[in-house]
Amino acid sequence: MKRLAVLALVLFGALFCMGMSELGGHPEGTVPETDVRISAKVVDHSGVETSLNQFSMDGKTYLDALRGSGQLTIPFQQLATLTCGKASGDDLAVQVKLKSGSTLDLTIRKRALFYGSTGYGAFVIKARDVARIEFP
């Protein structure tokens, strides 16, 4: 009887752990579905350029950033470039150039994820690994 109880406990634990794989994030090899199709070119710190469609930040089609102590969201359609600067703690300094010509100094989470489709596969990169993003 004790053996049966231990076996049941192990089986329950294994099923519980398998179910946890569905928590958070997107399935591996997929790009988050978005209402708006955004194109972007991402350049990482080693200089590798990757052209993307279905571009998003954590599955959203806008930049989620801090301007001082305030929260700011800017639709990607309004951005010309995003240039990453120094990381400090969990934050990453970015300079954003808008298509209107204005420039803003903002902060984003360095663990934020940028997603996109290359046409030959799904692409994901952490903000801390990005040097620059260009929006056509």
N, C-alpha and C positions, 0 to 999 in steps of 0.2 A: 504494500500500500504506500509506503514511504517512497519507494522508487517511482511509482506512478505519479505521485505529487511532484517530485523533483522534475520528472519528464514534462509534466504539464506546465510547470513554472518556466522551464527552459524554452519550451515551444512558444509560450505566451511572450516571453522576453524577445525571442527572435522575431516574431510577428510585429511586436511593438517597434523594434528597431528598424525593420524594413519599411514600416509606415512613415517613419520620421524622414525618410529620404525625399518625401514630397514637400517638406516644409521649405518655404522661401525660395526665391530665385526662379529661374526659368529652366525648363528641361535642357539638358546639355545638347548642343548642336542646333538650337533654335534661336530665333530673334523675336523679342517681344512684339506682339501685334500693336500697331498704332493707327490712329485715325488719319494722321497726316503723313505723307511720304516725304522724308527729309533726306537729302544727299549731303555727304560730307567727305572730306579727305582728312584722315587722322595720320599724324606724324609722331612716331614714338621717339624716345630719347636716343635710340641708335640710328635715327634718320630714316627708318623704314616708313614709306608712305603706303597707306591702304585706302582705296576709294570705297565708299560704302553707300548703300541705299538703306531705307528703313532705319535710319539713324535715330538713336534715342539715348537718354541719360536715365538709367534705372527704369527703363520702359516708358519714359515721359518725353514728349517732344518740345520741352523747354528746358532752359538752364535754371537749375535750382541753386541759388547762391545767397551769400550774405553780403550786404553792403553796410559796413559798420556793424551795428547791432540789429539791423533790420533784415528781414527776409525779402528777397527779390526773385521774381520769376520772369524770364525773358524768353519768348518763343524763339526757337532756332531760326525761323524765317527772317528774324530781324538781325541776326548775327552775321558778320563778315568773317571774323577770326576770333579764336580763343587761344591765348598763349599762356602756358602754365609757367609759374615761377617757383618760389621756394615753398617747401612743406614745413609746417610747424605743428607738432602734435598730430591731431587728426585732421587738420586743415591744410588746404593747398591754395596759395595765392594765384589768381588768374587775372590776366588783363584781357578785356573783351572789347573788340572794335565792332561797333554797330554798322549796319549798312548805311545809316544816315551820316556816318563819319565820326560820331562821338566815341570816346573811349572811356571805359569804366574799369576801376580796380576793385575786384571782388574776391570772395573766398568761397571755395567749395569743399566738400568732404573729399579727402584724398582716396578714400575707399569707394567712392561713387563709381559705378560701372557704365561705360559707354558701349552700346550694342550697335550692330549693323550687319547687313548682308553684303557679301562681296560679289555675289553672283555665282560663286563656286563653293560657298559655305558660310556658316555663321561666324561672326567675329565679336569678341568681347575684350575690353581692355580696361584696367583700373585707371582712374584719373591720375594717380601718382606716376604712372608710366607714360603719360602723354606729354609731348613737348608742345604740340600745336594742333588745332583743328581748324580747317578752312571750310567755309560754307559758300558754295557757288551762287 
